[in-house]
Amino acid sequence: MLKAATGKAGFTPGVERVLRAVAQAHRETGIPITTHSESSVRGGLDQQKLLLEEAWTCPRGHRARR
């Protein structure tokens, strides 16, 4: 399982770099991605947007619908 997270600082350049690397590793290996985000800054929506830009698909699992 590939894991990435965003915290209270939000979507920083470092976080973006890590999420893109996680997406690349997923594409190359097929290993599932799991993420965590700080709900107070709604980072999960930014995570989804970036991962989808990187051609990631979420065939099953949980996605926020806000």
URCORCOR-V459568 format. One record per helix or strand of 3 or more residues. SS is the DSSP state (hx for helix, st for strand). FROM is the first residue (numbers start at 1). LEN is the number of residues. If there is no record, write none. Layout:
# URCORCOR-V459568
SS|FROM|LEN / SS|FROM|LEN
This chain:
# URCORCOR-V459568
st|2|6 / hx|13|17 / st|33|5 / hx|39|3 / hx|43|11
